[in-house]
Structures are given as C-alpha cells and as structure tokens.
Amino acid sequence: MSRSLEKLADKMIKLSPEEQQKLQLIIKAKLLPEIAKKQQGLLQQQIKNPQMQQMGQRPGGNMPMPNSRDAAMRGLLRG
C-alpha cells in the first residue's frame, strides 16, 4: 500500500502545470458534494442549537444608536 502511494506521489510531482490544473479541478469536483453535506450538517446543528444562533449577535439585543445628546451625556463626544 505505501509503495503504491509513493509511486502515485512520484507521478503527481512529475505532472506538467496543465496536468496539475486538471488534477486540481478533478479533485475539487469530487470533494464538493462531501463538503456541501458537511456544511449542511453544520447549518442544521446551528439551527437546532440556540446558543449557536446567538453567536455573532450583540448581547442585549438590538441597541439603538445613541443620538448626539445621549452620546454627549455618556461622554462619547468631545466638544
């Protein structure tokens, strides 16, 4: 098994740039369905897990932007 892998590696190293690009496209095409399934599974997990849903959201919900009066009272504006 390891000997055949070494031969395969040798063949891959000897590929021309055009052959390397073709091989890259073939490998990507074969892996895309598997990657899509994994991503779909992660999305389903995220939907089921409320903690995951809250990630990326500000704590305390949607706070309105302070107007100039509020900002001045909080010392956010410099006069």
N, CA, C and O atoms as a GROMACS GRO file, in nm:
protein
  316
    1MET      N    1   0.083  -0.120   0.000
    1MET     CA    2   0.000   0.000   0.000
    1MET      C    3   0.087   0.126   0.000
    1MET      O    4   0.067   0.214  -0.083
    2SER      N    5   0.184   0.134   0.093
    2SER     CA    6   0.266   0.255   0.100
    2SER      C    7   0.353   0.270  -0.024
    2SER      O    8   0.386   0.381  -0.066
    3ARG      N    9   0.390   0.157  -0.083
    3ARG     CA   10   0.472   0.162  -0.206
    3ARG      C   11   0.390   0.222  -0.320
    3ARG      O   12   0.441   0.303  -0.398
    4SER      N   13   0.265   0.182  -0.330
    4SER     CA   14   0.182   0.237  -0.438
    4SER      C   15   0.156   0.386  -0.414
    4SER      O   16   0.145   0.462  -0.510
    5LEU      N   17   0.146   0.426  -0.288
    5LEU     CA   18   0.128   0.568  -0.260
    5LEU      C   19   0.252   0.648  -0.298
    5LEU      O   20   0.243   0.761  -0.346
    6GLU      N   21   0.367   0.588  -0.276
    6GLU     CA   22   0.492   0.656  -0.315
    6GLU      C   23   0.497   0.673  -0.467
    6GLU      O   24   0.537   0.778  -0.518
    7LYS      N   25   0.457   0.569  -0.540
    7LYS     CA   26   0.455   0.578  -0.685
    7LYS      C   27   0.358   0.687  -0.731
    7LYS      O   28   0.387   0.764  -0.822
    8LEU      N   29   0.242   0.691  -0.667
    8LEU     CA   30   0.142   0.792  -0.700
    8LEU      C   31   0.198   0.932  -0.674
    8LEU      O   32   0.180   1.023  -0.756
    9ALA      N   33   0.264   0.950  -0.561
    9ALA     CA   34   0.324   1.079  -0.528
    9ALA      C   35   0.428   1.118  -0.632
    9ALA      O   36   0.436   1.234  -0.672
   10ASP      N   37   0.509   1.022  -0.674
   10ASP     CA   38   0.610   1.050  -0.777
   10ASP      C   39   0.544   1.094  -0.907
   10ASP      O   40   0.591   1.188  -0.972
   11LYS      N   41   0.435   1.027  -0.945
   11LYS     CA   42   0.364   1.065  -1.067
   11LYS      C   43   0.307   1.206  -1.055
   11LYS      O   44   0.312   1.284  -1.150
   12MET      N   45   0.253   1.239  -0.937
   12MET     CA   46   0.194   1.371  -0.918
   12MET      C   47   0.300   1.480  -0.925
   12MET      O   48   0.276   1.588  -0.979
   13ILE      N   49   0.416   1.453  -0.872
   13ILE     CA   50   0.525   1.551  -0.874
   13ILE      C   51   0.571   1.578  -1.017
   13ILE      O   52   0.610   1.689  -1.050
   14LYS      N   53   0.566   1.475  -1.100
   14LYS     CA   54   0.615   1.487  -1.238
   14LYS      C   55   0.511   1.544  -1.336
   14LYS      O   56   0.540   1.557  -1.454
   15LEU      N   57   0.392   1.577  -1.288
   15LEU     CA   58   0.289   1.630  -1.377
   15LEU      C   59   0.329   1.767  -1.431
   15LEU      O   60   0.395   1.846  -1.364
   16SER      N   61   0.287   1.794  -1.553
   16SER     CA   62   0.310   1.927  -1.611
   16SER      C   63   0.213   2.025  -1.545
   16SER      O   64   0.116   1.982  -1.483
   17PRO      N   65   0.238   2.155  -1.558
   17PRO     CA   66   0.146   2.253  -1.498
   17PRO      C   67   0.001   2.237  -1.546
   17PRO      O   68  -0.093   2.254  -1.468
   18GLU      N   69  -0.017   2.205  -1.674
   18GLU     CA   70  -0.152   2.186  -1.725
   18GLU      C   71  -0.218   2.064  -1.661
   18GLU      O   72  -0.335   2.068  -1.624
   19GLU      N   73  -0.141   1.956  -1.648
   19GLU     CA   74  -0.194   1.835  -1.585
   19GLU      C   75  -0.224   1.860  -1.437
   19GLU      O   76  -0.321   1.805  -1.384
   20GLN      N   77  -0.142   1.940  -1.371
   20GLN     CA   78  -0.166   1.974  -1.231
   20GLN      C   79  -0.299   2.047  -1.216
   20GLN      O   80  -0.375   2.020  -1.123
   21GLN      N   81  -0.326   2.140  -1.307
   21GLN     CA   82  -0.451   2.215  -1.301
   21GLN      C   83  -0.570   2.122  -1.324
   21GLN      O   84  -0.672   2.133  -1.256
   22LYS      N   85  -0.557   2.032  -1.420
   22LYS     CA   86  -0.666   1.938  -1.447
   22LYS      C   87  -0.692   1.849  -1.325
   22LYS      O   88  -0.806   1.825  -1.287
   23LEU      N   89  -0.585   1.801  -1.264
   23LEU     CA   90  -0.598   1.716  -1.146
   23LEU      C   91  -0.664   1.794  -1.032
   23LEU      O   92  -0.748   1.740  -0.960
   24GLN      N   93  -0.625   1.918  -1.016
   24GLN     CA   94  -0.683   2.003  -0.912
   24GLN      C   95  -0.834   2.017  -0.933
   24GLN      O   96  -0.911   2.007  -0.838
   25LEU      N   97  -0.876   2.041  -1.056
   25LEU     CA   98  -1.018   2.054  -1.087
   25LEU      C   99  -1.094   1.924  -1.060
   25LEU      O  100  -1.205   1.925  -1.007
   26ILE      N  101  -1.034   1.813  -1.095
   26ILE     CA  102  -1.098   1.683  -1.074
   26ILE      C  103  -1.117   1.656  -0.926
   26ILE      O  104  -1.224   1.613  -0.883
   27ILE      N  105  -1.012   1.682  -0.847
   27ILE     CA  106  -1.020   1.658  -0.703
   27ILE      C  107  -1.125   1.748  -0.640
   27ILE      O  108  -1.204   1.703  -0.557
   28LYS      N  109  -1.126   1.876  -0.678
   28LYS     CA  110  -1.227   1.968  -0.624
   28LYS      C  111  -1.368   1.922  -0.658
   28LYS      O  112  -1.457   1.926  -0.573
   29ALA      N  113  -1.388   1.878  -0.781
   29ALA     CA  114  -1.520   1.834  -0.824
   29ALA      C  115  -1.566   1.712  -0.745
   29ALA      O  116  -1.685   1.698  -0.715
   30LYS      N  117  -1.473   1.625  -0.713
   30LYS     CA  118  -1.509   1.504  -0.638
   30LYS      C  119  -1.534   1.535  -0.491
   30LYS      O  120  -1.613   1.466  -0.426
   31LEU      N  121  -1.469   1.637  -0.437
   31LEU     CA  122  -1.485   1.671  -0.295
   31LEU      C  123  -1.602   1.764  -0.268
   31LEU      O  124  -1.653   1.768  -0.156
   32LEU      N  125  -1.647   1.839  -0.367
   32LEU     CA  126  -1.753   1.937  -0.345
   32LEU      C  127  -1.880   1.878  -0.284
   32LEU      O  128  -1.933   1.937  -0.189
   33PRO      N  129  -1.932   1.765  -0.332
   33PRO     CA  130  -2.054   1.711  -0.269
   33PRO      C  131  -2.034   1.677  -0.121
   33PRO      O  132  -2.124   1.700  -0.040
   34GLU      N  133  -1.918   1.624  -0.087
   34GLU     CA  134  -1.890   1.589   0.052
   34GLU      C  135  -1.881   1.714   0.140
   34GLU      O  136  -1.933   1.717   0.251
   35ILE      N  137  -1.816   1.817   0.089
   35ILE     CA  138  -1.803   1.943   0.163
   35ILE      C  139  -1.941   2.006   0.182
   35ILE      O  140  -1.971   2.058   0.290
   36ALA      N  141  -2.023   2.001   0.079
   36ALA     CA  142  -2.158   2.058   0.088
   36ALA      C  143  -2.241   1.986   0.194
   36ALA      O  144  -2.315   2.049   0.269
   37LYS      N  145  -2.228   1.852   0.201
   37LYS     CA  146  -2.301   1.776   0.302
   37LYS      C  147  -2.257   1.816   0.443
   37LYS      O  148  -2.341   1.831   0.532
   38LYS      N  149  -2.127   1.832   0.463
   38LYS     CA  150  -2.076   1.871   0.594
   38LYS      C  151  -2.127   2.009   0.633
   38LYS      O  152  -2.167   2.031   0.747
   39GLN      N  153  -2.125   2.102   0.538
   39GLN     CA  154  -2.173   2.237   0.566
   39GLN      C  155  -2.321   2.234   0.599
   39GLN      O  156  -2.365   2.305   0.689
   40GLN      N  157  -2.398   2.154   0.527
   40GLN     CA  158  -2.542   2.145   0.553
   40GLN      C  159  -2.566   2.089   0.694
   40GLN      O  160  -2.655   2.135   0.765
   41GLY      N  161  -2.487   1.990   0.732
   41GLY     CA  162  -2.500   1.933   0.865
   41GLY      C  163  -2.469   2.036   0.973
   41GLY      O  164  -2.538   2.042   1.075
   42LEU      N  165  -2.367   2.117   0.950
   42LEU     CA  166  -2.333   2.222   1.047
   42LEU      C  167  -2.444   2.325   1.057
   42LEU      O  168  -2.475   2.373   1.166
   43LEU      N  169  -2.505   2.360   0.943
   43LEU     CA  170  -2.616   2.455   0.945
   43LEU      C  171  -2.734   2.399   1.023
   43LEU      O  172  -2.798   2.471   1.100
   44GLN      N  173  -2.764   2.272   1.003
   44GLN     CA  174  -2.874   2.210   1.076
   44GLN      C  175  -2.846   2.210   1.226
   44GLN      O  176  -2.937   2.234   1.306
   45GLN      N  177  -2.722   2.182   1.265
   45GLN     CA  178  -2.682   2.187   1.406
   45GLN      C  179  -2.702   2.326   1.462
   45GLN      O  180  -2.753   2.342   1.573
   46GLN      N  181  -2.663   2.425   1.385
   46GLN     CA  182  -2.672   2.563   1.429
   46GLN      C  183  -2.818   2.604   1.450
   46GLN      O  184  -2.849   2.676   1.544
   47ILE      N  185  -2.906   2.557   1.363
   47ILE     CA  186  -3.048   2.590   1.374
   47ILE      C  187  -3.106   2.528   1.501
   47ILE      O  188  -3.189   2.589   1.568
   48LYS      N  189  -3.064   2.407   1.533
   48LYS     CA  190  -3.118   2.337   1.650
   48LYS      C  191  -3.060   2.388   1.781
   48LYS      O  192  -3.121   2.370   1.886
   49ASN      N  193  -2.945   2.450   1.778
   49ASN     CA  194  -2.876   2.494   1.900
   49ASN      C  195  -2.895   2.645   1.919
   49ASN      O  196  -2.837   2.723   1.844
   50PRO      N  197  -2.975   2.687   2.018
   50PRO     CA  198  -2.999   2.830   2.037
   50PRO      C  199  -2.873   2.909   2.070
   50PRO      O  200  -2.862   3.027   2.037
   51GLN      N  201  -2.778   2.845   2.136
   51GLN     CA  202  -2.654   2.914   2.169
   51GLN      C  203  -2.579   2.950   2.041
   51GLN      O  204  -2.522   3.059   2.031
   52MET      N  205  -2.580   2.859   1.946
   52MET     CA  206  -2.512   2.885   1.820
   52MET      C  207  -2.583   2.996   1.743
   52MET      O  208  -2.518   3.075   1.674
   53GLN      N  209  -2.715   3.003   1.754
   53GLN     CA  210  -2.790   3.106   1.685
   53GLN      C  211  -2.754   3.244   1.737
   53GLN      O  212  -2.755   3.342   1.662
   54GLN      N  213  -2.722   3.252   1.866
   54GLN     CA  214  -2.693   3.381   1.927
   54GLN      C  215  -2.552   3.431   1.899
   54GLN      O  216  -2.521   3.548   1.922
   55MET      N  217  -2.467   3.343   1.851
   55MET     CA  218  -2.330   3.384   1.824
   55MET      C  219  -2.329   3.490   1.714
   55MET      O  220  -2.403   3.479   1.615
   56GLY      N  221  -2.248   3.590   1.730
   56GLY     CA  222  -2.239   3.696   1.631
   56GLY      C  223  -2.341   3.805   1.652
   56GLY      O  224  -2.345   3.902   1.576
   57GLN      N  225  -2.425   3.791   1.755
   57GLN     CA  226  -2.521   3.896   1.785
   57GLN      C  227  -2.474   3.972   1.908
   57GLN      O  228  -2.407   3.916   1.994
   58ARG      N  229  -2.511   4.097   1.915
   58ARG     CA  230  -2.473   4.177   2.030
   58ARG      C  231  -2.551   4.133   2.152
   58ARG      O  232  -2.670   4.104   2.143
   59PRO      N  233  -2.483   4.128   2.266
   59PRO     CA  234  -2.558   4.098   2.388
   59PRO      C  235  -2.655   4.213   2.418
   59PRO      O  236  -2.623   4.329   2.395
   60GLY      N  237  -2.770   4.179   2.469
   60GLY     CA  238  -2.868   4.282   2.500
   60GLY      C  239  -2.957   4.316   2.383
   60GLY      O  240  -3.034   4.412   2.391
   61GLY      N  241  -2.949   4.241   2.277
   61GLY     CA  242  -3.037   4.265   2.163
   61GLY      C  243  -2.991   4.380   2.077
   61GLY      O  244  -2.872   4.413   2.074
   62ASN      N  245  -3.084   4.439   2.007
   62ASN     CA  246  -3.052   4.549   1.916
   62ASN      C  247  -3.062   4.681   1.991
   62ASN      O  248  -3.171   4.732   2.015
   63MET      N  249  -2.948   4.736   2.026
   63MET     CA  250  -2.947   4.865   2.093
   63MET      C  251  -2.949   4.974   1.987
   63MET      O  252  -2.874   4.966   1.890
   64PRO      N  253  -3.033   5.076   2.004
   64PRO     CA  254  -3.035   5.184   1.906
   64PRO      C  255  -2.908   5.267   1.915
   64PRO      O  256  -2.847   5.278   2.021
   65MET      N  257  -2.870   5.324   1.804
   65MET     CA  258  -2.753   5.411   1.804
   65MET      C  259  -2.785   5.535   1.887
   65MET      O  260  -2.895   5.589   1.878
   66PRO      N  261  -2.690   5.580   1.970
   66PRO     CA  262  -2.717   5.697   2.052
   66PRO      C  263  -2.723   5.823   1.965
   66PRO      O  264  -2.647   5.839   1.870
   67ASN      N  265  -2.815   5.911   2.001
   67ASN     CA  266  -2.818   6.040   1.932
   67ASN      C  267  -2.711   6.129   1.995
   67ASN      O  268  -2.646   6.089   2.091
   68SER      N  269  -2.694   6.249   1.943
   68SER     CA  270  -2.584   6.334   1.990
   68SER      C  271  -2.601   6.371   2.137
   68SER      O  272  -2.502   6.385   2.209
   69ARG      N  273  -2.725   6.388   2.182
   69ARG     CA  274  -2.749   6.422   2.323
   69ARG      C  275  -2.707   6.307   2.413
   69ARG      O  276  -2.639   6.327   2.514
   70ASP      N  277  -2.748   6.184   2.377
   70ASP     CA  278  -2.711   6.066   2.456
   70ASP      C  279  -2.560   6.048   2.458
   70ASP      O  280  -2.500   6.018   2.562
   71ALA      N  281  -2.499   6.065   2.343
   71ALA     CA  282  -2.354   6.048   2.333
   71ALA      C  283  -2.282   6.151   2.420
   71ALA      O  284  -2.184   6.119   2.487
   72ALA      N  285  -2.331   6.274   2.417
   72ALA     CA  286  -2.268   6.379   2.498
   72ALA      C  287  -2.284   6.348   2.646
   72ALA      O  288  -2.191   6.371   2.724
   73MET      N  289  -2.400   6.297   2.686
   73MET     CA  290  -2.422   6.265   2.826
   73MET      C  291  -2.330   6.151   2.872
   73MET      O  292  -2.288   6.147   2.987
   74ARG      N  293  -2.301   6.062   2.784
   74ARG     CA  294  -2.214   5.949   2.819
   74ARG      C  295  -2.066   5.984   2.802
   74ARG      O  296  -1.980   5.902   2.832
   75GLY      N  297  -2.038   6.101   2.757
   75GLY     CA  298  -1.900   6.141   2.739
   75GLY      C  299  -1.837   6.084   2.615
   75GLY      O  300  -1.714   6.078   2.604
   76LEU      N  301  -1.920   6.044   2.519
   76LEU     CA  302  -1.866   5.986   2.397
   76LEU      C  303  -1.824   6.092   2.296
   76LEU      O  304  -1.739   6.067   2.210
   77LEU      N  305  -1.883   6.208   2.309
   77LEU     CA  306  -1.848   6.317   2.217
   77LEU      C  307  -1.751   6.411   2.286
   77LEU      O  308  -1.761   6.436   2.406
   78ARG      N  309  -1.660   6.461   2.211
   78ARG     CA  310  -1.566   6.558   2.266
   78ARG      C  311  -1.597   6.692   2.205
   78ARG      O  312  -1.608   6.705   2.083
   79GLY      N  313  -1.612   6.790   2.288
   79GLY     CA  314  -1.654   6.920   2.243
   79GLY      C  315  -1.542   7.001   2.194
   79GLY      O  316  -1.562   7.115   2.152
   0.00000   0.00000   0.00000
